[in-house]
Amino acid sequence: MFPELETERLRLRMFKQSDFEDYAFMQADVDVMEFLGDGIPRNRDDAWKHLATLIGHWHLRGYGFWAVEEKATGELIGRVGHWNPEGWPDFEVGWILRKESWGKGYATEAGGAALDYAFEQMGRDKVCSVIRVGNERSVNVATKLGETLDREETVMGQQCWIYAITRDVWEARRSQSAG
């Protein structure tokens, strides 16, 4: 029912109940949460509700965030996928990784797989990433994925940069890297 993706080092799969401890730990980290929502780490109850929201998004929209598992260890290292709840600026590809997984190229690797899926399997013409102003790590990932700054707008009371990539640009990049 829920698609799974694999990259060289990662498995993108549906969340399961046994992921909760790792997910709650990640959501409680002040550095991980700095640019998400209101920037406040989540307690266990809020992390549980958020995890349920992610799973519910799959049921309501038919797509959502995957749990990102490191193949070598089987550990949950974050979430990557598609997001478009009611009132969201556009169809998004987004990422969040636990701090110990930063700087290893995982967000770009998983984000690229999610972009491929959006264009190849879902037939999307444009995909964006909603990035809080100041989140240079995410800007770096977005630009590595080929996204460029599309606009700035307020999302959930926070100033955000909307980075985006179109199907045409994505296909051109794929052709260049294959040739």
N, C-alpha and C positions, 0 to 999 in steps of 0.2 A: 504493500500500500504506500509506504514512504520510500522514496528513492534513496539509495546510498551512493556516495561518490568515493573514489579513491584517487590519491595522488601518489607520488613516489614515497612520501613519508607519512601521509595522513589518511585517515578514514573519516569521512563525514557521514554520520548516521543519526537516526532519531534518538532523542534523549530517552533515557530509561531511569527508573526510580533509583537504581544504584549509583547514578551520577550525582545525586543530590548533595552529598557531603562535599564533593569537589566543587560543585557549582556554588554552593553556599559559601565556601571558603573564598572562591574567586570574587563573588559579589560583595564580600565583606572587606576586601582589600581597598584601602583608600587610593592607592595609585592606579589600580585598574579602573575604579569607578570615577576618577577625577573628571572625565569629560563625558560621562554617560548620565542621562537624565538630569537630575538636579545636582549631580556631583557628590552625593552623599552615599557612602557604603550602605548596603542593605543588611538588615538583620536576618536571622534564619526564616522568620515568618514571611518577610517580604521577598526573600530569595525563593521560597517555595511558591508564593503567588506568581512571581515573575516566571519561574520555570513552567508553571501551569499555563500562563499566558502564551509562552512560546509554543507549547504543544497545541494549545487551542487555536493559534494562528494557522497551523497546518490544517486543522479540521475545517476552519472557516474559509481559508483562502486556497488551500491545496498546495501550499508551499510555505516555507519558513526557514528558521535557523536550524542548522544541523549541529549536533554535538561534534566537536573535533577531537578525535582520538589519535594520539601518536601511535603509529603502528609498532614501533620498536618496543614500546613499554606497555601499550594498552591503556595508558593514562588519558583521562579527559584533560585537555589543555585549553579548551575554550569553546566558542560558538562562532559559526560563520554561516551566512545564508541570506535569505531574502526577507524583506520586511515591508509591509505596506498596510498598517492598521488604519482604521477610520481617521481621516484628517491629516494623514501623512503627506508630505510634499510630493512624493513620487515613489515609484517602485525602486526599492533600495537593495544593494548588496552591502552588507555590513559585517563587522568582525569585532571580536573581543577575545583576548587571550589572557591567561594567567601570567603574572609578571615573570615567572621563571621561564616562560616560553618566548619572551620578547627578544628581538634581535636575531632570530634564527631563520627568518624568511617564511615562517609558517603562515602568517596572515596573508602574505602575497600569494603563497602556494594555494592555500584553501580558497582565498578570494578569487583567484584565477579560475579554479574549478567551478565555483559558484557562478561566475560570469559566463563561462562556457555553457553551463547548464541553462542559464537564463536566455542566452541567445540561441543555442542549438535546440534545446528541448522545449522551452517555453515560448519561443518565437518572439521574444521582446525586441523592440526597436531601440530602446534607450534604457539604461540602468544608471542610477545615481548612488552616491554615498553621502549621507548626511553627517557632517563632521563639525563638532563644536569648534568655534573660533579658538585658535591657540593650540589645537591638538595636532602638532606637527608630525607625530608618529603616524597618525592615520592619514594625513596628507601625503606623507612619503609612500605609504602603501597604495593609496589611490592613484598617485602619479605613476608608480611602477606598473599598475594595472592598465594604464593608458587613459585614465580619467583626467579631465581638466576642470578647472573652476568654471561652473556654469552660472552661479549666482550666490548671493548671500541673503538669508532670510531668517526670521525668528521661528523657531520650532520648539514647542513646549516651553515657551518663555525664555529660550536660550538663543543667542546669536549663533548661527551655523553657516558654514560654507557648504554649498551643494556642489559636489564634484560629480561629473557625469561622463558617460561614454555611449556613443551610438553604435548600432550594429555595423554601419559602414566602417567606422574607425576600428572597431574590434576586428572585423574581417581583414582589413588592410594590415593590421599588426600581426595577425595570425599568418597571413601570406608571407610577410617579410621574415618572420621567424622560421618559417618552414623552408624558405628559399635561401 
